[in-house]
Amino acid sequence: MPTTSAELETRVAALEADRVDYRGVLTAINALGENQRELAMNQRKLEENQHKHAARLDRVESKVDDLSSRFRSMEENFAEVKDLLVRALDGR
């Protein structure tokens, strides 16, 4: 049974439609891939910034601890000076 021209045209049209669909799918896949690369790059940048901020926070916490120790020491010294002054004034 020979194929008619109309049948061939119908088949060609169907193949062309499939090809258009295939191109659309490829375009969508490529766009998704680009989106994923961009998200991964942004995630890496965020992680780098998080590590930098964590390191800075550690340094600040260390300095705060050091300052707290110094203030405690100063308070103890002032208390000793106060006691010495009180004893000296009471002894008069």
Secondary structure, 3 states (H helix, E strand, C coil): CCCCHHHHHHHHHHHHHHHHHHHHHHHHHHHHHHHHHHHHHHHHHHHHHHHHHHHHHHHHHHHHHHHHHHHHHHHHHHHHHHHHHHHHHHCC
